[in-house]
């Protein structure tokens, strides 16, 4: 239990990786990860899952642990056995909806104040006939663009809604200023569907990675680890809120006739 709170449990783990790529060399690395389940007191008594990872290896292990715990909780009637854990998957969106969801994340909330977008993993949808404005992507046989910059949210790919149908956005990196009750600073958060352009599968789950946290000097006494954990928790709320809003917008469009 976390802080003797029966509604929040955490499992910390370590994993070791061995590099056998060269017969004369064996490299070993150790990575730490964490899985947290927290019961959120709402009318539905939702359970929130948080995975903290430091490498692809820890992400894979954490997912296996969370699925095992889910089966255990359902078998013992701690969770409704007929309900599935809500996951945000690549296939949950059309191209337009996915870009809109990413852009909604730039709105921030009371904790996160958007500063700028600094990285995009984006590419053309090869199943669509690209319009003239971007048909150079097809002519150049471009499959994926990893774009670094300062104001990427203003790129024509994202700013022009007419192009959203033809573009696949898989990841974004954003710099936010953040304000928590006991600390302020800024952070770089990368989120999205990693390696989509290599795997091209629709069930890739949304992954969040807090790349960097900078705490203002006057809050130097606040433990860094505690700040990062709280940011993960708050970003999970932001992500869920924007996803629910996105689903409502899409439902509204489905039932609103076009003029």
Long-range contacts (C-beta under 8 A, 24 or more apart in sequence): 2-36, 7-38, 7-39, 7-41, 8-36, 8-37, 8-38, 8-39, 9-36, 9-37, 9-38, 10-34, 10-35, 10-36, 10-37, 11-35, 11-36, 11-65, 13-58, 13-61, 13-62, 13-65, 15-57, 15-58, 15-61, 17-55, 17-57, 29-55, 31-55, 31-57, 31-58, 32-58, 33-58, 33-59, 33-61, 33-62, 34-62, 35-62, 35-65, 35-66, 35-69, 37-66, 37-69, 38-233, 47-79, 48-236, 48-240, 49-85, 50-232, 50-233, 50-236, 52-229, 52-232, 53-207, 53-209, 59-207, 63-205, 87-205, 87-206, 88-205, 88-206, 88-239, 88-243, 89-202, 89-203, 89-204, 89-205, 89-206, 90-170, 90-193, 90-196, 90-201, 90-202, 90-203, 90-204, 90-205, 90-206, 91-202, 91-203, 93-246, 94-165, 95-125, 95-164, 95-165, 95-166, 95-167, 95-168, 95-169, 96-161, 96-164, 96-165, 97-246, 97-250, 98-168, 98-169, 99-158, 99-164, 99-167, 99-169, 100-164, 100-246, 100-249, 101-242, 101-243, 101-246, 102-169, 102-172, 102-192, 103-153, 103-158, 104-242, 104-245, 104-246, 105-172, 105-174, 105-191, 105-238, 105-239, 105-242, 106-153, 106-174, 107-242, 108-176, 108-238, 109-237, 109-238, 109-241, 110-179, 111-178, 111-179, 111-180, 111-234, 111-238, 112-176, 112-177, 112-178, 112-234, 112-235, 112-238, 113-176, 113-177, 113-178, 113-179, 114-174, 114-176, 115-174, 115-175, 115-176, 115-177, 115-186, 116-150, 116-151, 116-152, 116-153, 116-174, 116-175, 117-149, 117-151, 117-152, 117-153, 117-172, 117-173, 117-174, 117-175, 118-148, 118-149, 118-150, 118-152, 118-173, 118-174, 118-175, 118-188, 119-146, 119-147, 119-148, 119-149, 119-152, 119-171, 119-172, 119-173, 119-190, 120-145, 120-146, 120-147, 120-152, 120-155, 120-157, 120-158, 120-169, 120-171, 120-172, 120-173, 121-145, 121-146, 121-147, 121-169, 121-170, 121-171, 121-172, 121-192, 121-196, 121-197, 122-147, 122-157, 122-167, 122-168, 122-169, 122-170, 123-167, 123-168, 123-170, 123-197, 124-166, 124-167, 124-168, 125-165, 125-166, 125-167, 125-168, 128-165, 128-166, 130-166, 131-162, 131-163, 131-166, 133-160, 133-163, 134-163, 134-166, 134-167, 143-197, 144-197, 168-196, 168-197, 170-194, 170-196, 170-197, 171-196, 173-211, 178-231, 178-234, 180-227, 180-230, 180-231, 180-234, 182-219, 182-222, 183-215, 183-216, 183-219, 183-222, 183-227, 184-215, 184-216, 184-219, 185-213, 185-214, 185-215, 185-216, 185-219, 185-227, 186-213, 186-214, 187-211, 187-212, 187-213, 187-214, 187-231, 188-212, 189-231, 189-235, 191-235, 191-239, 206-239, 208-232, 208-235, 208-236, 208-239, 210-235
